Amino acid sequence: MLSYDERPSMYGAAAPTSRSGSAMDSMKQINGALKPSHHRHIWIITGPAGCGKSTIAQYLAENLLIPYIEGDEYHPPANIKKMSAGIPLTDADRWDWLVLLRQKAMERLSSGSSGVVLTCSALKRKYRDVIRIASYNDHDVLVHFVYLHADEKVLLQRVKARQGHYMKDSMVKSQFKSLEEPADEERDVLGVDVSRSLTEVQRMALSRVQQVLADDS
């Protein structure tokens, strides 16, 4: 069961755990009317294998009423073959994939969506920077990373319990070796740590996202 906790010391003030609901809840009311966000938002759900990216991403997309992109579906066959064999991907393996994910997210925004949720491990800062280019190219777009982190042993147990997934438990170890934890100056990162039930995790992640949307309205 997935569970997380906030990291207020690293990523800003902690959000309350009791808030839940749709994207409408995240908009401020002015004279009784809801005020939408000023920007369009790309929400990158990130973290090592086994941290629950797909589960949390789907929940956020459903509650925010925005599209969801599963990043793993865009890996080329060569990448999937390497990961299935327990061979870590190199930077060169990832560049085109990261650029493609950024393009796919921008396509969803260009089609009229106010936001999009995308899963991507984004283990290194330079990987996150590839996605951040979306904000440089279009100042109406804000990129955010919901960083799901957990103890390596916890993630190993989760990956071992998976059925039919190409990601092997050995990849968890290699990903932790490659992982560059978000630095304090990466102010677009919302940290969510494993410590609670799946329901509490979902509420926490949604609450953090809703607070960002409220601040942008």
ZINOR-V799530 format. One record per residue. N is the residue number from 1. RES is the residue in three letters. PSI is psi in radians with two decimals (none if undefined). Layout:
n->N res->RES psi->PSI
n->N res->RES psi->PSI
//
This chain:
n->1 res->MET psi->2.31
n->2 res->LEU psi->2.50
n->3 res->SER psi->2.59
n->4 res->TYR psi->2.89
n->5 res->ASP psi->2.67
n->6 res->GLU psi->2.79
n->7 res->ARG psi->1.31
n->8 res->PRO psi->-0.57
n->9 res->SER psi->-0.46
n->10 res->MET psi->-0.55
n->11 res->TYR psi->0.45
n->12 res->GLY psi->-3.05
n->13 res->ALA psi->2.56
n->14 res->ALA psi->2.51
n->15 res->ALA psi->2.61
n->16 res->PRO psi->2.62
n->17 res->THR psi->-0.11
n->18 res->SER psi->-0.13
n->19 res->ARG psi->2.51
n->20 res->SER psi->2.96
n->21 res->GLY psi->-2.94
n->22 res->SER psi->-3.14
n->23 res->ALA psi->-0.43
n->24 res->MET psi->-0.51
n->25 res->ASP psi->-0.37
n->26 res->SER psi->0.00
n->27 res->MET psi->2.37
n->28 res->LYS psi->2.62
n->29 res->GLN psi->2.27
n->30 res->ILE psi->2.02
n->31 res->ASN psi->0.66
n->32 res->GLY psi->-0.11
n->33 res->ALA psi->2.53
n->34 res->LEU psi->2.31
n->35 res->LYS psi->2.13
n->36 res->PRO psi->2.91
n->37 res->SER psi->2.67
n->38 res->HIS psi->-0.48
n->39 res->HIS psi->2.93
n->40 res->ARG psi->2.59
n->41 res->HIS psi->2.38
n->42 res->ILE psi->2.08
n->43 res->TRP psi->1.88
n->44 res->ILE psi->2.04
n->45 res->ILE psi->1.96
n->46 res->THR psi->2.86
n->47 res->GLY psi->2.96
n->48 res->PRO psi->2.94
n->49 res->ALA psi->2.41
n->50 res->GLY psi->-0.02
n->51 res->CYS psi->-0.14
n->52 res->GLY psi->0.49
n->53 res->LYS psi->-0.86
n->54 res->SER psi->-0.73
n->55 res->THR psi->-0.82
n->56 res->ILE psi->-0.67
n->57 res->ALA psi->-0.77
n->58 res->GLN psi->-0.72
n->59 res->TYR psi->-0.78
n->60 res->LEU psi->-0.79
n->61 res->ALA psi->-0.73
n->62 res->GLU psi->-0.69
n->63 res->ASN psi->-0.52
n->64 res->LEU psi->-0.16
n->65 res->LEU psi->0.80
n->66 res->ILE psi->2.84
n->67 res->PRO psi->2.74
n->68 res->TYR psi->2.29
n->69 res->ILE psi->2.14
n->70 res->GLU psi->1.87
n->71 res->GLY psi->-0.63
n->72 res->ASP psi->-0.45
n->73 res->GLU psi->-0.23
n->74 res->TYR psi->0.08
n->75 res->HIS psi->2.38
n->76 res->PRO psi->2.76
n->77 res->PRO psi->-0.61
n->78 res->ALA psi->-0.66
n->79 res->ASN psi->-0.78
n->80 res->ILE psi->-0.68
n->81 res->LYS psi->-0.76
n->82 res->LYS psi->-0.81
n->83 res->MET psi->-0.63
n->84 res->SER psi->-0.51
n->85 res->ALA psi->0.06
n->86 res->GLY psi->0.34
n->87 res->ILE psi->2.10
n->88 res->PRO psi->2.55
n->89 res->LEU psi->2.52
n->90 res->THR psi->2.98
n->91 res->ASP psi->-0.72
n->92 res->ALA psi->-0.61
n->93 res->ASP psi->-0.51
n->94 res->ARG psi->-0.45
n->95 res->TRP psi->-0.96
n->96 res->ASP psi->-0.62
n->97 res->TRP psi->-0.78
n->98 res->LEU psi->-0.75
n->99 res->VAL psi->-0.71
n->100 res->LEU psi->-0.74
n->101 res->LEU psi->-0.74
n->102 res->ARG psi->-0.73
n->103 res->GLN psi->-0.74
n->104 res->LYS psi->-0.70
n->105 res->ALA psi->-0.75
n->106 res->MET psi->-0.59
n->107 res->GLU psi->-0.69
n->108 res->ARG psi->-0.69
n->109 res->LEU psi->-0.68
n->110 res->SER psi->-0.42
n->111 res->SER psi->-0.05
n->112 res->GLY psi->-0.07
n->113 res->SER psi->2.54
n->114 res->SER psi->-0.21
n->115 res->GLY psi->2.99
n->116 res->VAL psi->2.52
n->117 res->VAL psi->2.29
n->118 res->LEU psi->2.32
n->119 res->THR psi->2.34
n->120 res->CYS psi->2.24
n->121 res->SER psi->-0.68
n->122 res->ALA psi->0.96
n->123 res->LEU psi->-0.55
n->124 res->LYS psi->2.71
n->125 res->ARG psi->-0.68
n->126 res->LYS psi->-0.46
n->127 res->TYR psi->-0.75
n->128 res->ARG psi->-0.62
n->129 res->ASP psi->-0.55
n->130 res->VAL psi->-0.73
n->131 res->ILE psi->-0.62
n->132 res->ARG psi->-0.37
n->133 res->ILE psi->-0.45
n->134 res->ALA psi->-0.66
n->135 res->SER psi->-0.57
n->136 res->TYR psi->-0.62
n->137 res->ASN psi->-0.46
n->138 res->ASP psi->1.88
n->139 res->HIS psi->-0.13
n->140 res->ASP psi->-0.08
n->141 res->VAL psi->2.31
n->142 res->LEU psi->2.36
n->143 res->VAL psi->2.35
n->144 res->HIS psi->2.55
n->145 res->PHE psi->2.10
n->146 res->VAL psi->1.75
n->147 res->TYR psi->1.91
n->148 res->LEU psi->1.96
n->149 res->HIS psi->2.66
n->150 res->ALA psi->2.92
n->151 res->ASP psi->2.50
n->152 res->GLU psi->-0.68
n->153 res->LYS psi->-0.68
n->154 res->VAL psi->-0.80
n->155 res->LEU psi->-0.61
n->156 res->LEU psi->-0.74
n->157 res->GLN psi->-0.71
n->158 res->ARG psi->-0.76
n->159 res->VAL psi->-0.66
n->160 res->LYS psi->-0.52
n->161 res->ALA psi->-0.18
n->162 res->ARG psi->2.58
n->163 res->GLN psi->2.15
n->164 res->GLY psi->0.23
n->165 res->HIS psi->2.43
n->166 res->TYR psi->-0.35
n->167 res->MET psi->2.06
n->168 res->LYS psi->2.80
n->169 res->ASP psi->-0.44
n->170 res->SER psi->-0.45
n->171 res->MET psi->-0.45
n->172 res->VAL psi->-0.78
n->173 res->LYS psi->-0.76
n->174 res->SER psi->-0.61
n->175 res->GLN psi->-0.63
n->176 res->PHE psi->-0.56
n->177 res->LYS psi->-0.60
n->178 res->SER psi->-0.33
n->179 res->LEU psi->2.26
n->180 res->GLU psi->1.80
n->181 res->GLU psi->2.44
n->182 res->PRO psi->2.34
n->183 res->ALA psi->2.83
n->184 res->ASP psi->-0.59
n->185 res->GLU psi->-0.13
n->186 res->GLU psi->1.40
n->187 res->ARG psi->-0.12
n->188 res->ASP psi->0.23
n->189 res->VAL psi->2.30
n->190 res->LEU psi->1.97
n->191 res->GLY psi->2.38
n->192 res->VAL psi->2.04
n->193 res->ASP psi->2.64
n->194 res->VAL psi->2.17
n->195 res->SER psi->-0.12
n->196 res->ARG psi->-3.11
n->197 res->SER psi->2.87
n->198 res->LEU psi->-0.75
n->199 res->THR psi->-0.76
n->200 res->GLU psi->-0.64
n->201 res->VAL psi->-0.83
n->202 res->GLN psi->-0.78
n->203 res->ARG psi->-0.71
n->204 res->MET psi->-0.83
n->205 res->ALA psi->-0.77
n->206 res->LEU psi->-0.70
n->207 res->SER psi->-0.74
n->208 res->ARG psi->-0.73
n->209 res->VAL psi->-0.77
n->210 res->GLN psi->-0.63
n->211 res->GLN psi->-0.70
n->212 res->VAL psi->-0.76
n->213 res->LEU psi->-0.69
n->214 res->ALA psi->-0.70
n->215 res->ASP psi->-0.41
n->216 res->ASP psi->-0.05
n->217 res->SER psi->none
//
